[in-house]
């Protein structure tokens, strides 16, 4: 008798209704979750868009940033010059315009010294040239280390932001190209098609001269006296 009652209960319309109700609630829950996920994804995409627009406006000298994005290690020319280690993450300290002005003057003096003593510096090899360019970090470091941060801190002083940004890119490009040539001078002696190191030193010299001119243009735009 008990077995018959249990059998009747499991097959009763009421049981079917309960089962159907559970399925409806489950379906409704899935639909609600799906709606919430969709809403989250839309919000997330919107946030990403905002972040990208912010990056395009605030990232220092984007073309160089795109070029450096192929590596995980930033070049010294773009590295932050001061940071605090907080919980395993680096907190970048913003450079003030006054600090940047001092760095710009020191960086210019370094370029002038490199040009005035170029042959002597080259005798120390390609890496010696790169130390002055700030692409090899020494102790104390060259004032040109983190030059992009220096230029970024002064951009608000320029009347023409686009022209200033283009000239800033020129500074960084000439440093990187001079660095590449100085680097090549180290290895050409072991190449099967021997090229004299002097050829690459001369190429680097051309870029250093261009860098000096670009720094002078930058200083003029932001009202900094280099003398």
Protein Blocks (a to p, Z undefined) as FASTA:
>chain_A
ZZmmmmmmmmgmklmmmmmmmmmmmmmmmmmmmmmmmmmmmmmmmmmmmmmmmmmmmpgh
kllmmmmmmpmbdcfklgcfbdcdeehiacdddddfklmmmmmmmmmmmmmmmmmmmmmm
mmnojklmmmmnopaccddddfkgoklmmmmmmmmmpmblmlmmmmmmmmmmmmmmmmmm
mmmmmmmmmpmbdcdfklmmmmmmmmmmmmmmmmmmmmmmnopafZZ
